[in-house]
Amino acid sequence: MKRINAFALVLLALFISVATVQSAQGQQATGDNKDRRIGIGPDVSVYLPLSAKARDRFGGSWFSIGIGFSKLRDRPNQSELQPWFNFIYEKSGTSHACLIPLGAEYRHNFASSGAITPFAGAGLAYYLTDLRSDGDNVHSGFRSAVGVEAVGGAYFGKAVYAQGRIHVVTPVKGFNLSGFEISAGVRF
């Protein structure tokens, strides 16, 4: 299992490195640095676990507020690799679930309709998890998992986005942590 996790980490690091290099090359090629800069701002998301067992132990919807980063853009008809991460935490009684996904995805921006640019993509993610469920005798500490994800949403102008993302995650301590995430954010 440790070899699989080490392999997944190396694969993910390579994937993110390629995304970063491709982004830097695109910036140099277009000379359009203002539209390609990294923005920082607030994110709000709700994570809906798909497993009945995870919903019963940790709650049916896991709310997350955080600081996010991503490229600011509304560039229609372009594709690129993009790194992403999130922090999702939910507590229910003495049980808690913490997911910290770190991933990279290939996104395509479709033709723009006014100020709205829809996008879709798919990618890989490494999940650092911490679970506690006294009823299941689970006190996992930090464990790792890997997964795939698909995302779809829209940019509104250059700084606001809304998206939905499906996470398919390998089981951790008998829990299927796969789920659907709805999020929105602003970048400055």
C-alpha positions, 0 to 999 in steps of 0.5 A: 500500500505504501508503494501505491501511495508513493507512486500516486504522489510521484505521479501527481507531482509530475502531473502538477509540474507539467501543468505549471510548465505548460501554464508558464509556456502559454504565458510567454507565448501570448504575452497576456500576463494580466489574464494569466495571473494567479488570483487569491480569494474566498471559496465556499463549498458544500461536499455531499458524500455519496456513501450512506455510511459516510453520511450517517457517521459524518453528516449529509453535507459538509460545508467548507469556507476557505482561501483558494487560488486559481488562474483568473481567466475567461479565455474561451475555446482554450484548454489547459492543465490546472492544479487545485486543492481544497480543505473539507472538514465535517464533525458530527458528535464525536465523529469527524472527517477531514479531506484534503484533496490535491489534484490537477485537471485538464480543463477546456473553456468553451465558447463564451456567451457574453461575460459567461464562459462555461468549462469542463474537465477531468483529473487526478487527485491525491487525498490526505484524510483524517477520520474518526468514528468511535462507533466503527472503532476508526481512529485513522490519523492521517491516511492517504487515498487517490482518486479521479474527478470530473468538473463542470461550471462557468466563469462569470467575467474574469474573477467569479466562478461556480462549479460542480465536481464529482470525486471518486476516491479509493476507500479509507478505513472502510469508508467510501469518501466519494462525493459531489462538491458544489463550490463558488469563489471570487479571485482578486 
